[in-house]
Amino acid sequence: MPAIDPRSGVLQHNAEKATPGYTLFTPLGLYNTYLIDMDGKVVHQWDLPNDVGNYAYLLENGNLLAAIRTEEDNPKLPAKGGHLIEYDWDGNIVWEHIDHMQHHDFRRKPNGNTVYAAWTKQTDPEVWKKIPGGMAGEEHDGAIYTDVVREIDPAGNLVWEWDVLKDMEMDKYPIDPSVHRHEYAHANTISPCPNGDVIINWRYNNTMAKINYETKKIDWSLRDIGYGQHHDVQMLENGNILFFANGADVHIHGPETGSQVVEVDPATNEEVWVYQGSPRRSFVSWFISGCQRLPNGNTLICEGLWGRLFEVTPEKEIVWEYVSPYFVEYEHPAYTGNNIIFRCYRYAADSAEIAGRLDELGCSKSGDK
């Protein structure tokens, strides 16, 4: 049982302005996904067999889709998954797929297919010459791991693939010269758009891009080192792009550095909404983290480094705030002593994901599994 910090839990809640519902998160290094109510009470949880790579979320059928780390073909890079598992509400496995090179992100499409990020291992020095940027000689155990996006059908058959080596003009998007050449280029987001196109985000070349599903060409991109790398890039219903700007890499540092959540218009790449801390350094997570635009226009933010989840209005007022009480107490290769969270999601009580699965008191109808 993980430790519970008495200084955590729900720190503030403006019931008139906050978006009612249930918030889902998975503490990294602990083998549980928790669903909490607005008071921070756990109303349901799923037990997982190993570390996640790096999160889980609810499908519209109420099932949980998670990536679980496998030990096979382990390149010892961050956010390795390898085993995609769909659990029903009671924790039974109803679907699974193994691709030991899967990492970071995965999404179920409306047609039932699943799209995810994966690595391919490049050991040929001739291939390395095609990979631009990064610190010379800083490959990873004799390899560079390059990204592919794979789509599989429910039977696990590959139906679509996008490969940076085959489908991308890589010279336009070099790895930052201050970064190692372990990966090209550390994709942390794979987000399908309503029209089927796919947004991908790379941390090590400060690039987010939209891949045209039909042509496999990049038809939109944003590269701005001023954001200090980013996570959880997504297209909103209005067509704008929302993302978590980490605001901290080798080029951006100092007392006023902080993270941001940014909405841009992809037609111009101009900012239309930005949330920052006040002072700036009061809100910062140099890695992981995410954001979700809620139906009422509020934004749910995961400040991952501190296990802090909070909701802000369009006017940037904090109306709900929660700090995860779940810290990793055992010796873990990466997370000992931390309560960090990759992403979180809010679901309304009457949403497809939740409706009918909790009783009138907000308790799970099938116990706490």
C-alpha positions in Angstrom: 0.0 0.0 0.0 1.6 3.4 -1.0 2.1 6.1 1.5 -0.6 8.8 1.8 0.8 12.4 2.4 -1.6 14.4 4.7 -0.7 17.5 2.8 -2.2 16.2 -0.4 -5.7 15.4 -1.6 -8.2 18.1 -2.7 -6.8 21.5 -1.8 -9.6 23.6 -3.2 -12.9 23.2 -4.9 -15.2 25.9 -6.2 -18.3 23.8 -6.9 -20.1 26.6 -8.8 -17.3 27.0 -11.4 -15.6 23.6 -11.5 -16.7 20.9 -14.0 -18.4 18.1 -12.0 -17.3 14.5 -12.7 -14.6 12.0 -12.0 -10.9 12.2 -12.6 -8.7 9.3 -13.7 -5.0 9.1 -13.2 -2.2 6.5 -12.8 0.7 7.3 -10.5 3.9 6.3 -12.2 5.8 3.5 -10.4 2.6 2.2 -8.7 0.4 -0.5 -10.3 -3.0 1.1 -9.9 -5.2 3.4 -11.9 -7.5 5.5 -9.7 -10.9 7.2 -10.5 -11.6 9.9 -7.9 -14.6 12.1 -7.3 -14.5 15.9 -6.8 -13.7 15.4 -3.1 -10.7 13.2 -3.9 -12.4 10.0 -2.8 -11.4 6.9 -4.8 -14.6 5.5 -6.3 -13.0 2.8 -8.5 -9.6 1.5 -9.3 -7.9 -1.0 -11.6 -4.9 -3.1 -10.5 -2.2 -3.4 -13.1 0.5 -6.1 -13.5 3.5 -3.8 -14.0 4.6 -0.2 -14.7 2.5 1.7 -17.2 4.1 3.2 -20.3 2.9 5.8 -19.4 -0.8 6.1 -18.6 -4.3 4.6 -19.0 -7.6 6.1 -20.0 -11.3 5.2 -20.3 -13.0 4.2 -23.6 -16.6 5.1 -24.3 -17.6 1.5 -23.4 -16.3 2.1 -19.9 -13.3 -0.1 -20.3 -9.8 0.9 -19.4 -7.1 1.0 -22.1 -3.6 0.8 -20.7 0.0 0.2 -21.9 2.0 -2.1 -19.6 5.7 -2.3 -19.7 7.2 -5.5 -21.0 10.8 -6.6 -20.3 11.4 -8.1 -23.7 13.4 -6.1 -26.4 13.9 -3.4 -23.7 15.9 -0.5 -25.1 15.9 1.1 -21.6 14.4 4.3 -22.9 11.6 6.3 -21.1 8.0 5.3 -21.3 8.3 1.9 -22.7 5.0 0.0 -22.9 4.9 -3.1 -25.1 1.6 -4.7 -23.9 -1.6 -2.9 -24.7 -4.4 -4.2 -22.5 -8.1 -3.3 -22.4 -9.8 -4.1 -19.1 -13.5 -4.1 -18.4 -14.9 -2.3 -15.4 -14.3 -5.3 -13.2 -10.6 -5.7 -14.2 -11.1 -8.5 -16.7 -8.9 -8.5 -19.8 -11.1 -8.2 -22.9 -8.4 -7.3 -25.5 -4.7 -7.2 -25.7 -1.9 -6.7 -28.2 1.9 -7.1 -27.8 4.4 -4.9 -29.6 7.5 -4.8 -27.4 8.6 -1.6 -29.0 5.4 0.4 -28.2 6.0 3.5 -26.2 4.4 6.6 -24.7 1.0 6.9 -26.4 -1.8 4.9 -27.8 -5.4 5.7 -28.8 -8.5 3.8 -29.8 -10.1 5.2 -32.9 -13.9 5.4 -33.6 -13.6 2.5 -36.0 -12.3 0.2 -33.3 -8.7 0.3 -34.5 -5.8 1.3 -32.2 -3.0 3.7 -33.1 0.2 3.9 -31.2 3.8 5.0 -31.2 6.6 2.5 -31.5 10.4 2.4 -31.9 12.4 0.7 -34.6 16.1 -0.1 -33.8 18.6 1.3 -36.2 22.1 -0.3 -35.9 23.4 0.5 -39.4 25.8 3.6 -39.4 24.7 4.3 -42.9 21.1 4.8 -41.6 22.5 7.0 -38.8 23.8 9.4 -41.5 20.2 10.1 -42.5 19.2 11.1 -38.9 20.0 14.9 -38.5 21.2 16.7 -35.5 22.0 15.7 -31.9 25.4 15.3 -30.3 27.8 13.4 -32.6 28.7 10.0 -31.3 25.9 10.0 -28.7 24.0 6.9 -30.0 22.5 4.5 -27.5 24.3 1.1 -27.1 25.2 1.0 -30.8 21.7 2.0 -32.0 19.4 4.9 -32.7 15.7 4.2 -32.1 13.5 5.9 -34.6 9.7 6.4 -34.4 6.9 4.8 -36.3 3.2 5.2 -35.8 1.2 2.0 -36.2 -2.5 1.3 -36.6 -3.8 -2.1 -35.9 -7.3 -3.6 -36.3 -9.1 -5.4 -33.4 -7.4 -8.7 -34.5 -4.0 -7.1 -34.2 -3.4 -6.8 -38.0 -1.3 -3.9 -39.1 -3.4 -1.7 -41.4 -1.4 1.5 -41.5 2.1 2.6 -40.6 4.0 5.9 -40.8 7.8 5.7 -40.5 10.1 8.7 -40.0 12.7 7.1 -42.2 10.4 6.5 -45.1 7.7 9.2 -44.8 9.3 12.3 -43.3 11.7 15.0 -44.6 13.9 14.6 -41.5 16.3 17.3 -42.5 13.7 19.9 -41.8 13.3 18.7 -38.2 16.8 18.0 -36.8 17.4 16.8 -33.2 18.5 19.7 -31.1 22.3 20.0 -31.1 22.4 19.8 -27.3 20.5 16.4 -27.2 21.9 12.9 -27.4 21.1 10.7 -30.4 19.4 7.9 -28.5 16.2 8.5 -30.4 14.7 10.3 -33.3 13.2 12.2 -31.7 11.3 11.0 -28.6 7.7 11.1 -29.6 5.4 11.5 -26.6 2.0 12.1 -28.2 0.0 10.3 -30.9 -3.4 12.0 -31.2 -5.9 11.2 -34.0 -7.8 14.1 -35.4 -11.5 14.0 -36.2 -10.8 13.6 -39.9 -8.4 10.7 -39.3 -5.1 12.7 -39.6 -2.6 12.1 -36.8 -0.9 14.6 -34.6 2.6 13.6 -33.4 4.8 15.4 -30.9 8.6 15.0 -30.6 10.4 16.3 -27.5 14.0 16.3 -28.8 13.5 18.4 -31.9 10.9 20.7 -30.3 8.4 19.8 -33.0 4.7 19.0 -33.2 3.2 18.0 -36.5 0.0 16.8 -38.2 0.4 13.8 -40.5 -2.1 13.6 -43.4 -3.5 10.1 -43.1 -4.0 9.6 -46.8 -0.7 11.1 -48.2 1.5 10.5 -45.1 2.9 14.0 -45.6 3.2 16.5 -42.8 0.7 19.3 -43.6 1.2 21.3 -40.4 3.9 21.7 -37.9 5.1 24.0 -35.1 8.7 24.3 -34.0 9.3 26.9 -31.3 12.1 26.3 -28.9 10.6 29.0 -26.6 8.0 26.5 -25.4 10.8 24.4 -23.8 9.6 21.2 -25.3 6.0 20.0 -24.9 3.5 17.1 -24.3 -0.1 16.1 -24.9 -0.6 17.9 -28.2 -4.2 17.6 -29.4 -6.7 19.1 -31.7 -9.8 20.7 -30.1 -13.3 20.7 -31.5 -12.7 24.3 -32.8 -9.7 23.1 -34.8 -7.2 24.8 -32.6 -4.2 22.9 -31.1 -3.9 22.6 -27.3 -0.7 21.4 -25.6 1.4 21.5 -22.4 4.5 23.5 -22.9 7.1 22.2 -20.4 9.1 25.4 -20.5 12.3 23.9 -19.3 15.1 22.5 -21.4 18.8 23.2 -21.9 18.0 26.5 -23.6 15.4 27.8 -21.2 16.1 28.2 -17.6 16.3 30.8 -14.8 14.2 32.1 -12.0 11.2 33.1 -14.2 11.0 29.9 -16.1 7.7 28.1 -15.8 5.4 25.8 -17.7 2.3 26.9 -19.8 -0.8 25.4 -21.3 -1.2 26.9 -24.8 -3.9 27.0 -27.4 -2.8 28.0 -30.9 -4.6 28.6 -34.2 -2.8 26.2 -36.6 -3.7 28.6 -39.5 -1.3 31.1 -38.1 0.4 29.3 -35.2 -0.6 32.3 -33.1 -1.6 31.9 -29.5 -5.2 32.4 -28.7 -5.2 31.3 -25.0 -2.3 30.7 -22.5 -2.3 29.6 -18.9 0.7 30.4 -16.8 1.5 30.4 -13.1 1.8 33.7 -11.2 4.7 34.0 -10.6 5.8 31.9 -13.6 7.9 29.5 -11.5 4.9 28.6 -9.4 3.7 26.3 -12.2 6.4 24.1 -13.7 6.9 20.5 -14.8 10.0 20.1 -17.0 8.8 16.7 -18.3 5.6 14.6 -18.8 2.3 16.4 -18.0 -0.9 17.1 -19.9 -4.1 19.0 -20.4 -7.8 18.5 -21.3 -10.3 21.0 -22.5 -13.5 20.4 -20.7 -17.1 20.8 -22.2 -17.7 24.0 -20.3 -14.6 25.6 -21.5 -12.5 25.0 -18.4 -9.1 23.2 -18.8 -7.9 20.3 -16.6 -4.2 20.4 -16.2 -1.7 17.7 -15.0 1.4 19.3 -13.6 3.1 15.9 -13.7 6.3 16.5 -11.8 4.4 17.2 -8.6 1.4 14.9 -9.0 -0.7 18.0 -9.1 -4.0 18.0 -11.0 -6.0 21.3 -11.3 -8.8 22.9 -13.2 -8.8 26.5 -14.5 -11.5 28.6 -16.1 -11.0 30.5 -19.4 -10.3 33.5 -17.2 -7.5 31.4 -15.6 -9.0 31.0 -12.1 -8.1 27.8 -10.3 -11.5 26.2 -9.4 -10.3 22.7 -8.4 -6.9 21.4 -7.2 -5.7 18.0 -6.1 -2.3 16.7 -5.2 -1.8 12.9 -5.5 -1.2 11.3 -2.1 0.4 8.2 -3.7 4.2 8.2 -3.5 6.5 5.4 -4.5 8.0 4.0 -1.3 9.9 1.0 -2.7 13.2 1.2 -4.7 12.2 1.9 -8.2 14.7 2.7 -11.1 13.0 6.0 -11.8 10.2 7.0 -9.4 11.3 6.3 -5.8 10.0 9.0 -3.5 7.8 10.6 -6.2 4.1 11.0 -6.9 4.4 11.9 -10.6 1.6 11.5 -13.1 1.8 11.5 -16.9 -1.7 12.6 -17.7 -5.2 12.8 -16.2 -8.7 12.8 -17.6 -12.1 14.1 -16.3 -15.3 12.2 -17.1 -18.8 13.5 -16.4 -21.2 11.3 -14.4 -23.5 10.9 -17.4 -20.7 10.4 -19.9 -20.5 7.2 -21.9 -17.4 6.2 -20.0 -19.1 6.4 -16.5 -22.9 6.4 -16.9 -24.5 3.5 -15.0 -21.3 2.2 -13.5 -21.5 4.2 -10.2 -24.4 4.3 -7.8 -26.2 7.4 -6.6 -23.5 7.9 -3.9 -20.8 7.8 -6.5 -19.5 4.3 -5.5 -18.6 1.6 -8.0 -21.4 -0.9 -8.5 -18.8 -3.7 -8.7 -16.8 -2.9 -5.6 -13.3 -1.4 -5.8 -11.7 -3.4 -8.5 
